[in-house]
């Protein structure tokens, strides 16, 4: 079984931690493997940090029917959709929220040519029609359901006002990965936003223990159609400073 994984940073990790990320753990449980046909690379998802739903939607339509199983992480539908060139010697970036605009504008390394673009993106976030973005997101999900010929699992990155009921009906859990991340933070006794994730101990924003638990919950859903409830805690072998800097 070859598996395609699509989405935002919850569906993406660095090469150093491919062995502990949830989708590769799950693939082994299913006697399969994750594959990226764009780069012809095993154990690699199509996910990209900060990416929009539209970005993942396009990737999905291109590659979904090349896989035996697809897993799609549904990100925030209100993100700006295009990448921009913001820094020298770095790849193009997404700007996923208005707060990110301010972070980039305060960065001394930001290219002069990108400043006006990011100011324009900030203005877009202020005047953007949220109802249009939400309805467009629903249409994209419905389109993916109709066009794929193979089984597809949808996981919510967020379960709150970002989704409408029709979108939520397609999701495998009644909770989102951000909720799962919040349980992880509480279990470690920290506010994760105050720290930087370790590149060697964290994958897709999760610890090895959290990734393993998430893979187990998804395995139960795929094999037995069990809609698992959100865990109340996650046991860890190490203290928080093993996972964060």
C-alpha positions in Angstrom: 0.0 0.0 0.0 1.4 3.4 -1.0 0.0 6.4 0.9 -0.2 10.1 -0.1 -0.3 12.6 2.7 -1.3 16.2 2.1 -1.6 19.3 4.2 0.1 22.0 6.2 2.8 21.7 8.9 0.8 19.0 10.7 1.6 16.9 7.6 5.2 17.8 7.2 8.5 17.3 8.9 12.2 17.6 8.3 14.3 14.7 7.0 15.9 14.1 10.4 12.7 13.0 12.0 10.9 11.1 9.2 11.0 7.9 11.4 9.0 9.4 14.2 6.3 11.3 12.3 2.8 10.0 12.6 2.1 9.3 8.9 5.2 7.1 8.6 4.4 5.2 11.8 0.9 4.7 10.5 2.1 3.5 7.1 4.2 0.8 8.8 1.2 -0.3 10.9 -0.7 -0.6 7.6 2.1 -2.6 6.0 2.6 0.2 3.5 4.7 3.3 3.0 4.2 7.0 2.3 5.3 8.2 -1.1 5.7 11.5 -2.8 5.4 11.2 -6.6 6.3 14.8 -7.2 9.9 14.1 -6.0 9.7 10.3 -6.3 10.7 10.0 -2.7 9.6 7.4 -0.1 8.5 8.4 3.4 7.9 12.0 2.3 4.5 13.8 2.3 3.2 16.5 0.1 2.7 18.7 3.1 4.3 22.1 3.5 4.5 24.4 6.5 2.1 27.4 6.5 0.5 26.3 3.2 -3.0 27.1 2.3 -5.9 24.7 1.7 -5.8 25.6 -2.0 -2.1 24.6 -2.2 -2.9 21.2 -0.8 -6.0 20.9 -2.9 -4.0 21.3 -6.1 -1.4 18.8 -5.0 -4.2 16.3 -4.1 -5.9 16.6 -7.5 -2.6 16.0 -9.2 -1.5 12.9 -7.3 -4.4 11.4 -5.3 -5.3 8.6 -7.8 -1.7 7.4 -7.8 -2.1 6.3 -4.2 -3.9 3.4 -2.6 -4.8 5.6 0.4 -4.8 9.4 0.8 -4.7 11.3 4.1 -5.6 15.0 3.8 -5.1 17.5 6.7 -7.6 20.2 6.3 -5.9 23.5 7.3 -7.3 26.9 8.1 -9.4 27.9 5.1 -8.7 31.6 5.5 -5.0 31.6 4.6 -3.5 33.7 1.8 -3.0 31.2 -1.0 0.3 32.3 -2.8 3.9 32.0 -1.9 6.2 35.1 -2.0 10.0 35.6 -2.2 10.7 37.4 1.0 14.4 36.6 1.9 17.7 36.0 0.1 19.0 32.5 0.1 15.7 31.1 1.3 12.8 29.4 -0.5 9.6 31.3 -1.1 7.3 31.4 1.9 3.6 31.4 2.7 2.2 34.1 5.0 -0.6 32.2 6.8 -2.0 35.0 9.0 -2.1 38.7 9.8 0.2 38.2 12.8 2.8 36.6 10.4 2.7 39.8 8.3 3.9 41.8 11.3 6.6 39.2 12.2 8.1 39.5 8.7 7.8 43.3 8.5 9.8 43.5 11.8 12.5 41.1 10.4 15.7 43.1 9.4 16.4 40.4 6.7 13.2 41.0 4.8 13.9 42.0 1.2 12.9 45.5 0.4 11.0 44.2 -2.6 8.9 42.1 -0.3 7.9 44.8 2.2 5.1 46.3 0.0 3.9 42.8 -0.9 3.5 41.8 2.7 1.8 45.1 3.5 -0.6 44.3 0.7 -1.2 40.8 2.1 -1.9 42.3 5.6 -4.5 44.5 3.9 -6.0 41.5 2.2 -6.4 39.8 5.6 -8.2 42.8 6.9 -10.7 43.1 4.0 -11.0 39.5 3.0 -14.4 38.0 2.7 -14.4 35.1 5.2 -17.7 33.7 4.0 -16.3 33.4 0.5 -13.2 31.6 1.8 -15.2 29.2 3.9 -17.6 28.3 1.1 -14.7 27.9 -1.3 -13.0 25.5 1.2 -16.2 23.4 1.3 -16.4 23.3 -2.5 -12.7 22.1 -2.6 -13.4 19.3 -0.1 -16.5 18.2 -2.0 -14.5 18.2 -5.2 -11.8 16.1 -3.7 -14.3 13.5 -2.5 -15.8 13.3 -6.0 -12.6 13.1 -8.0 -10.6 10.6 -6.0 -11.0 6.9 -6.9 -9.2 5.7 -3.8 -10.0 5.9 -0.1 -9.3 9.3 1.5 -9.2 10.2 5.1 -9.7 13.9 6.1 -8.2 15.1 9.4 -9.1 18.6 10.7 -6.2 20.8 11.7 -8.7 22.9 13.7 -12.3 22.1 14.9 -13.9 25.4 15.6 -15.6 28.3 13.7 -13.0 27.8 10.9 -15.1 24.9 9.5 -18.8 24.7 8.7 -20.9 21.6 9.4 -20.7 20.2 5.9 -16.9 20.3 6.1 -16.9 18.7 9.6 -19.0 15.8 8.4 -16.1 14.6 6.2 -13.6 14.6 9.1 -12.4 11.3 10.7 -12.4 12.8 14.3 -14.6 15.3 16.1 -11.4 17.1 17.2 -8.5 18.7 15.4 -4.8 18.3 15.4 -4.5 21.7 17.2 -6.6 20.3 20.0 -4.3 17.3 20.1 -1.3 19.6 20.3 -3.0 21.5 23.2 -3.3 18.2 25.1 0.4 17.5 24.4 1.4 20.9 25.8 -0.7 20.4 28.9 0.7 17.0 29.4 4.2 18.5 29.3 3.2 21.3 31.5 4.2 24.1 29.2 2.8 26.7 26.8 4.4 25.5 23.6 4.3 28.9 21.8 6.9 30.2 24.3 9.5 27.7 23.1 11.2 26.5 19.9 10.7 22.9 18.8 13.7 20.7 18.7 14.5 19.7 15.1 15.7 16.2 16.2 12.9 15.3 18.7 9.7 16.9 17.2 7.9 16.0 13.9 4.8 17.8 12.5 4.7 19.7 15.9 4.4 16.5 17.8 6.7 14.5 20.1 7.5 10.9 19.3 5.0 9.8 21.9 2.2 12.0 20.5 3.0 10.9 16.9 2.8 7.3 18.0 -0.6 7.8 19.7 -2.0 9.8 16.8 -0.9 7.0 14.4 -2.7 4.4 16.6 -5.9 6.5 16.7 -5.8 6.8 12.9 -5.1 3.1 12.5 -8.2 2.3 14.6 -10.3 4.6 12.4 -9.0 3.1 9.1 -9.3 -0.5 10.2 -12.3 -0.5 12.5 -14.0 2.9 11.6 -13.6 3.9 15.3 -14.0 7.7 15.8 -11.7 8.0 18.8 -12.3 10.8 21.4 -9.7 13.4 22.1 -7.2 12.0 24.7 -7.1 13.9 28.0 -3.4 13.4 28.4 -0.3 12.0 26.6 2.4 10.1 28.5 5.9 11.1 27.8 9.2 9.4 28.5 11.0 12.8 28.9 10.5 16.2 30.3 9.4 19.2 28.2 13.0 20.5 27.7 13.9 17.3 25.8 11.4 18.4 23.1 11.7 22.2 23.2 14.5 24.7 23.4 
